[in-house]
Amino acid sequence: TALFNFTSLLLVILLLICTCAYVHQLFPAILDRNKTGITGIFWKCARIGERLSPYMSLCCGVMAVSERSPS
């Protein structure tokens, strides 16, 4: 159902990027083995999360405020 709601889709993508960056920080060998193919998406998400961490934290803050605000 997250595919039909744009806010939910953004939240899923943001959580995927943050989770992959966290897992790559703890266990780098897991994601470094799979840089190509369908599992390479997780490695790419980890790279995005590592390189854009100030922007990712800003996005997390904005998403938290938008989810808490009544609509």
PDB file as gemmi writes it, atoms N, CA and C in Angstrom:
CRYST1    1.000    1.000    1.000  90.00  90.00  90.00 P 1                      
ATOM      1  N   THR A   1       0.813  -1.203   0.000  1.00  0.00           N  
ATOM      2  CA  THR A   1       0.000   0.000   0.000  1.00  0.00           C  
ATOM      3  C   THR A   1       0.852   1.261   0.000  1.00  0.00           C  
ATOM      4  N   ALA A   2       2.138   1.128   0.291  1.00  0.00           N  
ATOM      5  CA  ALA A   2       3.011   2.297   0.303  1.00  0.00           C  
ATOM      6  C   ALA A   2       3.265   2.821  -1.103  1.00  0.00           C  
ATOM      7  N   LEU A   3       3.021   2.000  -2.100  1.00  0.00           N  
ATOM      8  CA  LEU A   3       3.253   2.445  -3.472  1.00  0.00           C  
ATOM      9  C   LEU A   3       2.213   3.452  -3.931  1.00  0.00           C  
ATOM     10  N   PHE A   4       1.045   3.441  -3.329  1.00  0.00           N  
ATOM     11  CA  PHE A   4      -0.029   4.319  -3.765  1.00  0.00           C  
ATOM     12  C   PHE A   4      -0.075   5.633  -2.988  1.00  0.00           C  
ATOM     13  N   ASN A   5       0.633   5.706  -1.895  1.00  0.00           N  
ATOM     14  CA  ASN A   5       0.684   6.922  -1.094  1.00  0.00           C  
ATOM     15  C   ASN A   5       2.106   7.469  -1.181  1.00  0.00           C  
ATOM     16  N   PHE A   6       2.259   8.682  -1.701  1.00  0.00           N  
ATOM     17  CA  PHE A   6       3.587   9.238  -1.947  1.00  0.00           C  
ATOM     18  C   PHE A   6       4.366   9.429  -0.652  1.00  0.00           C  
ATOM     19  N   THR A   7       3.715   9.872   0.404  1.00  0.00           N  
ATOM     20  CA  THR A   7       4.392  10.080   1.688  1.00  0.00           C  
ATOM     21  C   THR A   7       4.901   8.756   2.248  1.00  0.00           C  
ATOM     22  N   SER A   8       4.094   7.716   2.143  1.00  0.00           N  
ATOM     23  CA  SER A   8       4.513   6.398   2.632  1.00  0.00           C  
ATOM     24  C   SER A   8       5.656   5.839   1.795  1.00  0.00           C  
ATOM     25  N   LEU A   9       5.624   6.073   0.506  1.00  0.00           N  
ATOM     26  CA  LEU A   9       6.709   5.631  -0.362  1.00  0.00           C  
ATOM     27  C   LEU A   9       8.023   6.322   0.005  1.00  0.00           C  
ATOM     28  N   LEU A  10       7.969   7.615   0.247  1.00  0.00           N  
ATOM     29  CA  LEU A  10       9.172   8.336   0.674  1.00  0.00           C  
ATOM     30  C   LEU A  10       9.682   7.827   2.010  1.00  0.00           C  
ATOM     31  N   LEU A  11       8.776   7.512   2.909  1.00  0.00           N  
ATOM     32  CA  LEU A  11       9.167   6.991   4.213  1.00  0.00           C  
ATOM     33  C   LEU A  11       9.839   5.631   4.078  1.00  0.00           C  
ATOM     34  N   VAL A  12       9.325   4.766   3.241  1.00  0.00           N  
ATOM     35  CA  VAL A  12       9.925   3.446   3.030  1.00  0.00           C  
ATOM     36  C   VAL A  12      11.319   3.580   2.421  1.00  0.00           C  
ATOM     37  N   ILE A  13      11.475   4.447   1.446  1.00  0.00           N  
ATOM     38  CA  ILE A  13      12.783   4.653   0.818  1.00  0.00           C  
ATOM     39  C   ILE A  13      13.774   5.232   1.821  1.00  0.00           C  
ATOM     40  N   LEU A  14      13.340   6.187   2.619  1.00  0.00           N  
ATOM     41  CA  LEU A  14      14.202   6.795   3.630  1.00  0.00           C  
ATOM     42  C   LEU A  14      14.633   5.773   4.668  1.00  0.00           C  
ATOM     43  N   LEU A  15      13.718   4.946   5.126  1.00  0.00           N  
ATOM     44  CA  LEU A  15      14.065   3.908   6.095  1.00  0.00           C  
ATOM     45  C   LEU A  15      14.983   2.853   5.489  1.00  0.00           C  
ATOM     46  N   LEU A  16      14.791   2.528   4.222  1.00  0.00           N  
ATOM     47  CA  LEU A  16      15.668   1.573   3.551  1.00  0.00           C  
ATOM     48  C   LEU A  16      17.094   2.105   3.478  1.00  0.00           C  
ATOM     49  N   ILE A  17      17.242   3.361   3.115  1.00  0.00           N  
ATOM     50  CA  ILE A  17      18.575   3.969   3.020  1.00  0.00           C  
ATOM     51  C   ILE A  17      19.245   4.024   4.383  1.00  0.00           C  
ATOM     52  N   CYS A  18      18.507   4.435   5.402  1.00  0.00           N  
ATOM     53  CA  CYS A  18      19.083   4.529   6.747  1.00  0.00           C  
ATOM     54  C   CYS A  18      19.455   3.148   7.296  1.00  0.00           C  
ATOM     55  N   THR A  19      18.613   2.156   7.057  1.00  0.00           N  
ATOM     56  CA  THR A  19      18.893   0.804   7.534  1.00  0.00           C  
ATOM     57  C   THR A  19      20.104   0.207   6.838  1.00  0.00           C  
ATOM     58  N   CYS A  20      20.198   0.400   5.537  1.00  0.00           N  
ATOM     59  CA  CYS A  20      21.349  -0.131   4.796  1.00  0.00           C  
ATOM     60  C   CYS A  20      22.644   0.538   5.232  1.00  0.00           C  
ATOM     61  N   ALA A  21      22.614   1.829   5.478  1.00  0.00           N  
ATOM     62  CA  ALA A  21      23.821   2.522   5.944  1.00  0.00           C  
ATOM     63  C   ALA A  21      24.233   2.032   7.325  1.00  0.00           C  
ATOM     64  N   TYR A  22      23.254   1.759   8.189  1.00  0.00           N  
ATOM     65  CA  TYR A  22      23.551   1.264   9.530  1.00  0.00           C  
ATOM     66  C   TYR A  22      24.132  -0.153   9.485  1.00  0.00           C  
ATOM     67  N   VAL A  23      23.534  -1.014   8.679  1.00  0.00           N  
ATOM     68  CA  VAL A  23      24.031  -2.384   8.555  1.00  0.00           C  
ATOM     69  C   VAL A  23      25.429  -2.392   7.936  1.00  0.00           C  
ATOM     70  N   HIS A  24      25.663  -1.525   6.971  1.00  0.00           N  
ATOM     71  CA  HIS A  24      26.988  -1.465   6.338  1.00  0.00           C  
ATOM     72  C   HIS A  24      28.040  -0.974   7.319  1.00  0.00           C  
ATOM     73  N   GLN A  25      27.654  -0.120   8.244  1.00  0.00           N  
ATOM     74  CA  GLN A  25      28.601   0.359   9.244  1.00  0.00           C  
ATOM     75  C   GLN A  25      28.971  -0.761  10.219  1.00  0.00           C  
ATOM     76  N   LEU A  26      27.998  -1.593  10.583  1.00  0.00           N  
ATOM     77  CA  LEU A  26      28.270  -2.674  11.524  1.00  0.00           C  
ATOM     78  C   LEU A  26      28.945  -3.877  10.874  1.00  0.00           C  
ATOM     79  N   PHE A  27      28.440  -4.284   9.708  1.00  0.00           N  
ATOM     80  CA  PHE A  27      28.938  -5.467   9.010  1.00  0.00           C  
ATOM     81  C   PHE A  27      29.223  -5.119   7.557  1.00  0.00           C  
ATOM     82  N   PRO A  28      30.356  -4.486   7.265  1.00  0.00           N  
ATOM     83  CA  PRO A  28      30.614  -4.045   5.889  1.00  0.00           C  
ATOM     84  C   PRO A  28      30.765  -5.186   4.888  1.00  0.00           C  
ATOM     85  N   ALA A  29      31.202  -6.341   5.328  1.00  0.00           N  
ATOM     86  CA  ALA A  29      31.433  -7.444   4.391  1.00  0.00           C  
ATOM     87  C   ALA A  29      30.135  -7.971   3.790  1.00  0.00           C  
ATOM     88  N   ILE A  30      29.034  -7.849   4.512  1.00  0.00           N  
ATOM     89  CA  ILE A  30      27.760  -8.373   4.016  1.00  0.00           C  
ATOM     90  C   ILE A  30      27.330  -7.633   2.756  1.00  0.00           C  
ATOM     91  N   LEU A  31      27.379  -6.318   2.778  1.00  0.00           N  
ATOM     92  CA  LEU A  31      26.929  -5.542   1.628  1.00  0.00           C  
ATOM     93  C   LEU A  31      28.012  -5.391   0.567  1.00  0.00           C  
ATOM     94  N   ASP A  32      29.268  -5.467   0.943  1.00  0.00           N  
ATOM     95  CA  ASP A  32      30.343  -5.317  -0.038  1.00  0.00           C  
ATOM     96  C   ASP A  32      30.460  -6.521  -0.965  1.00  0.00           C  
ATOM     97  N   ARG A  33      29.980  -7.687  -0.524  1.00  0.00           N  
ATOM     98  CA  ARG A  33      30.009  -8.874  -1.386  1.00  0.00           C  
ATOM     99  C   ARG A  33      29.035  -8.742  -2.543  1.00  0.00           C  
ATOM    100  N   ASN A  34      27.941  -8.048  -2.316  1.00  0.00           N  
ATOM    101  CA  ASN A  34      26.852  -7.995  -3.288  1.00  0.00           C  
ATOM    102  C   ASN A  34      26.713  -6.594  -3.877  1.00  0.00           C  
ATOM    103  N   LYS A  35      27.658  -6.209  -4.711  1.00  0.00           N  
ATOM    104  CA  LYS A  35      27.617  -4.878  -5.317  1.00  0.00           C  
ATOM    105  C   LYS A  35      26.874  -4.858  -6.642  1.00  0.00           C  
ATOM    106  N   THR A  36      26.605  -6.008  -7.204  1.00  0.00           N  
ATOM    107  CA  THR A  36      25.906  -6.071  -8.486  1.00  0.00           C  
ATOM    108  C   THR A  36      24.647  -6.913  -8.339  1.00  0.00           C  
ATOM    109  N   GLY A  37      23.785  -6.789  -9.305  1.00  0.00           N  
ATOM    110  CA  GLY A  37      22.555  -7.571  -9.295  1.00  0.00           C  
ATOM    111  C   GLY A  37      21.474  -6.898  -8.462  1.00  0.00           C  
ATOM    112  N   ILE A  38      20.456  -7.676  -8.146  1.00  0.00           N  
ATOM    113  CA  ILE A  38      19.332  -7.133  -7.396  1.00  0.00           C  
ATOM    114  C   ILE A  38      19.721  -6.802  -5.955  1.00  0.00           C  
ATOM    115  N   THR A  39      20.663  -7.548  -5.377  1.00  0.00           N  
ATOM    116  CA  THR A  39      21.102  -7.244  -4.016  1.00  0.00           C  
ATOM    117  C   THR A  39      22.036  -6.043  -3.974  1.00  0.00           C  
ATOM    118  N   GLY A  40      22.488  -5.589  -5.134  1.00  0.00           N  
ATOM    119  CA  GLY A  40      23.315  -4.390  -5.189  1.00  0.00           C  
ATOM    120  C   GLY A  40      22.544  -3.137  -4.835  1.00  0.00           C  
ATOM    121  N   ILE A  41      21.233  -3.215  -4.852  1.00  0.00           N  
ATOM    122  CA  ILE A  41      20.407  -2.067  -4.467  1.00  0.00           C  
ATOM    123  C   ILE A  41      20.689  -1.689  -3.017  1.00  0.00           C  
ATOM    124  N   PHE A  42      20.870  -2.702  -2.161  1.00  0.00           N  
ATOM    125  CA  PHE A  42      21.140  -2.421  -0.753  1.00  0.00           C  
ATOM    126  C   PHE A  42      22.505  -1.769  -0.575  1.00  0.00           C  
ATOM    127  N   TRP A  43      23.502  -2.201  -1.369  1.00  0.00           N  
ATOM    128  CA  TRP A  43      24.821  -1.580  -1.306  1.00  0.00           C  
ATOM    129  C   TRP A  43      24.752  -0.126  -1.771  1.00  0.00           C  
ATOM    130  N   LYS A  44      23.966   0.123  -2.819  1.00  0.00           N  
ATOM    131  CA  LYS A  44      23.810   1.489  -3.321  1.00  0.00           C  
ATOM    132  C   LYS A  44      23.091   2.367  -2.315  1.00  0.00           C  
ATOM    133  N   CYS A  45      22.096   1.822  -1.651  1.00  0.00           N  
ATOM    134  CA  CYS A  45      21.394   2.579  -0.612  1.00  0.00           C  
ATOM    135  C   CYS A  45      22.326   2.909   0.550  1.00  0.00           C  
ATOM    136  N   ALA A  46      23.207   1.968   0.883  1.00  0.00           N  
ATOM    137  CA  ALA A  46      24.179   2.216   1.953  1.00  0.00           C  
ATOM    138  C   ALA A  46      25.140   3.335   1.559  1.00  0.00           C  
ATOM    139  N   ARG A  47      25.572   3.352   0.302  1.00  0.00           N  
ATOM    140  CA  ARG A  47      26.468   4.414  -0.163  1.00  0.00           C  
ATOM    141  C   ARG A  47      25.778   5.767  -0.136  1.00  0.00           C  
ATOM    142  N   ILE A  48      24.524   5.797  -0.536  1.00  0.00           N  
ATOM    143  CA  ILE A  48      23.764   7.051  -0.487  1.00  0.00           C  
ATOM    144  C   ILE A  48      23.657   7.529   0.950  1.00  0.00           C  
ATOM    145  N   GLY A  49      23.342   6.619   1.857  1.00  0.00           N  
ATOM    146  CA  GLY A  49      23.212   6.985   3.266  1.00  0.00           C  
ATOM    147  C   GLY A  49      24.510   7.462   3.884  1.00  0.00           C  
ATOM    148  N   GLU A  50      25.635   6.887   3.457  1.00  0.00           N  
ATOM    149  CA  GLU A  50      26.926   7.303   4.002  1.00  0.00           C  
ATOM    150  C   GLU A  50      27.370   8.645   3.444  1.00  0.00           C  
ATOM    151  N   ARG A  51      27.226   8.837   2.174  1.00  0.00           N  
ATOM    152  CA  ARG A  51      27.749  10.051   1.537  1.00  0.00           C  
ATOM    153  C   ARG A  51      26.848  11.257   1.734  1.00  0.00           C  
ATOM    154  N   LEU A  52      25.573  11.050   1.890  1.00  0.00           N  
ATOM    155  CA  LEU A  52      24.637  12.162   2.053  1.00  0.00           C  
ATOM    156  C   LEU A  52      24.065  12.198   3.463  1.00  0.00           C  
ATOM    157  N   SER A  53      24.862  11.814   4.459  1.00  0.00           N  
ATOM    158  CA  SER A  53      24.329  11.682   5.809  1.00  0.00           C  
ATOM    159  C   SER A  53      23.759  12.985   6.386  1.00  0.00           C  
ATOM    160  N   PRO A  54      24.338  14.177   6.149  1.00  0.00           N  
ATOM    161  CA  PRO A  54      23.679  15.384   6.683  1.00  0.00           C  
ATOM    162  C   PRO A  54      22.315  15.615   6.041  1.00  0.00           C  
ATOM    163  N   TYR A  55      22.206  15.355   4.756  1.00  0.00           N  
ATOM    164  CA  TYR A  55      20.925  15.537   4.076  1.00  0.00           C  
ATOM    165  C   TYR A  55      19.932  14.459   4.478  1.00  0.00           C  
ATOM    166  N   MET A  56      20.432  13.248   4.708  1.00  0.00           N  
ATOM    167  CA  MET A  56      19.555  12.168   5.142  1.00  0.00           C  
ATOM    168  C   MET A  56      19.005  12.446   6.535  1.00  0.00           C  
ATOM    169  N   SER A  57      19.830  12.975   7.424  1.00  0.00           N  
ATOM    170  CA  SER A  57      19.338  13.295   8.762  1.00  0.00           C  
ATOM    171  C   SER A  57      18.333  14.436   8.708  1.00  0.00           C  
ATOM    172  N   LEU A  58      18.545  15.382   7.815  1.00  0.00           N  
ATOM    173  CA  LEU A  58      17.579  16.450   7.628  1.00  0.00           C  
ATOM    174  C   LEU A  58      16.256  15.895   7.098  1.00  0.00           C  
ATOM    175  N   CYS A  59      16.336  14.976   6.154  1.00  0.00           N  
ATOM    176  CA  CYS A  59      15.121  14.341   5.619  1.00  0.00           C  
ATOM    177  C   CYS A  59      14.403  13.551   6.699  1.00  0.00           C  
ATOM    178  N   CYS A  60      15.155  12.860   7.561  1.00  0.00           N  
ATOM    179  CA  CYS A  60      14.529  12.118   8.660  1.00  0.00           C  
ATOM    180  C   CYS A  60      13.808  13.064   9.608  1.00  0.00           C  
ATOM    181  N   GLY A  61      14.417  14.197   9.904  1.00  0.00           N  
ATOM    182  CA  GLY A  61      13.778  15.187  10.775  1.00  0.00           C  
ATOM    183  C   GLY A  61      12.521  15.770  10.158  1.00  0.00           C  
ATOM    184  N   VAL A  62      12.588  16.094   8.876  1.00  0.00           N  
ATOM    185  CA  VAL A  62      11.415  16.641   8.186  1.00  0.00           C  
ATOM    186  C   VAL A  62      10.296  15.604   8.138  1.00  0.00           C  
ATOM    187  N   MET A  63      10.658  14.359   7.878  1.00  0.00           N  
ATOM    188  CA  MET A  63       9.638  13.318   7.819  1.00  0.00           C  
ATOM    189  C   MET A  63       9.026  13.070   9.191  1.00  0.00           C  
ATOM    190  N   ALA A  64       9.832  13.140  10.247  1.00  0.00           N  
ATOM    191  CA  ALA A  64       9.294  12.955  11.593  1.00  0.00           C  
ATOM    192  C   ALA A  64       8.323  14.067  11.950  1.00  0.00           C  
ATOM    193  N   VAL A  65       8.655  15.305  11.603  1.00  0.00           N  
ATOM    194  CA  VAL A  65       7.759  16.430  11.887  1.00  0.00           C  
ATOM    195  C   VAL A  65       6.485  16.320  11.064  1.00  0.00           C  
ATOM    196  N   SER A  66       6.621  15.914   9.809  1.00  0.00           N  
ATOM    197  CA  SER A  66       5.431  15.819   8.966  1.00  0.00           C  
ATOM    198  C   SER A  66       4.521  14.675   9.396  1.00  0.00           C  
ATOM    199  N   GLU A  67       5.089  13.612   9.942  1.00  0.00           N  
ATOM    200  CA  GLU A  67       4.265  12.498  10.416  1.00  0.00           C  
ATOM    201  C   GLU A  67       3.581  12.828  11.739  1.00  0.00           C  
ATOM    202  N   ARG A  68       4.208  13.682  12.545  1.00  0.00           N  
ATOM    203  CA  ARG A  68       3.634  14.055  13.831  1.00  0.00           C  
ATOM    204  C   ARG A  68       2.581  15.136  13.714  1.00  0.00           C  
ATOM    205  N   SER A  69       2.677  15.955  12.692  1.00  0.00           N  
ATOM    206  CA  SER A  69       1.718  17.064  12.556  1.00  0.00           C  
ATOM    207  C   SER A  69       0.359  16.530  12.152  1.00  0.00           C  
ATOM    208  N   PRO A  70      -0.700  17.083  12.730  1.00  0.00           N  
ATOM    209  CA  PRO A  70      -2.045  16.617  12.355  1.00  0.00           C  
ATOM    210  C   PRO A  70      -2.396  17.089  10.956  1.00  0.00           C  
ATOM    211  N   SER A  71      -3.049  16.212  10.218  1.00  0.00           N  
ATOM    212  CA  SER A  71      -3.437  16.592   8.863  1.00  0.00           C  
ATOM    213  C   SER A  71      -4.911  16.381   8.613  1.00  0.00           C  
TER     214      SER A  71                                                      
END                                                                             
